[in-house]
Amino acid sequence: MEYISTRGGTGAVDFEGALFSGFAPDGGLFMPSCIPSLDRAVLQRWSRLSYPELVKEICFLFVEPELVPRSTLTDLIDRAFSKFRHKDVVHLSRLKDGLNVLELWHGVTYAFKDLSLSCTGQFLQYFLEKRQKHVTVLVGTSGDTGSSAIESVRGQKNVDIFVLLPKGLCTQIQELQMTTVIEDNVHVFVVHGNSDEIDEPIKELFADVDFVRRNNLISLNSVNWSRIMVQIAHYFYAYFQCAPTLDSTPLPVVEIVVPTGGGGNITAGCIALKMGLPIQLVAAVNSNDIIHRTVKDGDFSLSDHVKATLASAMDIQEPYNVERILWLLSGSDSHLTKTLMEQFTVSKRLKLPEDLHRKVSETLRSCSASDEDIMQAMQRCWEENHYLLCPHSAVAAHYHYSHLDSCASG
C-alpha cells in the first residue's frame, strides 16, 4: 500500500512515511493510492468480529506486513485498547424510536479521539524504538484532540509533544486534562485565537520541508492518516450492530449521523462507503456550518468568524479533511483538488464545480444545529431514555429528532 498526496505534488510514501508526517510537502494530505473493495463474503465474516478485531482487519489492509508484521500489529492494537473502561471498548446503546448511540468515549480522556490516537501512539512508539529516533509532535486543538494526543504519548522518552490550546475556548475539564500533566515530554501553551487561527502557522511550519526534517516534526491532528484509518472501523462496527440482516439482496442500508468538526471522522465514513459498506452518511455540524453549506449548496466558504458553541470541540470553520473527501469523490483527481484548495487558501471562498457538488450531495446528507437545538436534543433524550448526551452527540441526535417529528407531522 502506497500513500500519495491529495495534491499530487510529492512522491508516494509507505505507511511509516504517512505516519511520520503532517501535511504533505505540497500542502496536501496523504491518502491511500487505492481503496480496497470488500465483497459480501468479507462483510459477513467481519460481522462476527469485535470492535478491536475490526480495527485489526482494517489495519491489515492499510499497513504493509513487511513494515509491521501482523502479530506485532495485533499486539500494538491490544495494548492501545487496554486502558479503555468498557469491556468491548466501544458500545452501542439502543434508545427509543430507533435512536442508537455508538459510545466512542470509554477511553482515558472521554473523547472519541482516544480510539484512534491510542493506536497511533502505539504505531509511533514501535517505529521510534525500531529506528532509535526522536520526534516532535505539534498539535493545535479545539479541545479533545490535545488531551487525547497527550495521553497517547505522555512519558515516552523519544517523543516531545507541544500542544497549542486556545485561551478560553475549551471546556474546563479539557483544559485541566492538558495543563496538569507532569511528564517532562509534554509542553502545553495557552495561545490567543481559535483553533482555525492556530492551524494556520502550524500548516506553514509543515510546509517548510527543511524545518520539518531538522526537527523531526509530525502531527497527531486528523491530518495524520493513521487517525483516519482507525476510525474507519467505527462504521463497520456500527453497521454490523444495526443492520437487521446480511442475507438480503441488496444489503440493507444503515444511516449513520456523524457529529462533525474538522471532518476526519466523516472522511473515514466516506472511505468505508468506498470500500463497499452500505451506509448513508449524515454530517451533523453546529452553528459553524461550512460543511453543511458545502453539502447543501456547494459553498465551501468561510463565515465572518468562528462561533463559540456548546459543542466546543466542533467549533471549526476550516475543516481541512474536506480536501480528502473532495479528492476521493473526484476520482482521485489531484490536479482538480490542488486547484480548488489553492483557490480556497487565497480567497477563503470556493464554489464546488457542479459535477463534484453532485457527487458530494449524493454521498452525504447534512444538518446544522444551534445551541438551542443542542439543548433541546439533550433534554428530550434524557426525558425519553434517561440517557445523558454530551453536546456533540446531541448535534447528531437533533438530526434524528427533526426527522422523527417531520415524519410524525407528515
Helices and strands as residue ranges (DSSP letters): E 3-5, H 15-19, E 30-32, H 40-46, H 51-62, H 70-80, E 91-94, G 96-98, E 100-103, H 113-131, E 135-140, H 144-153, E 159-166, H 172-179, E 186-191, H 195-207, H 209-215, E 217-219, H 225-242, E 254-259, H 264-274, E 279-285, H 290-297, G 312-314, H 322-329, H 334-347, H 354-363, E 364-368, H 371-385, H 391-409
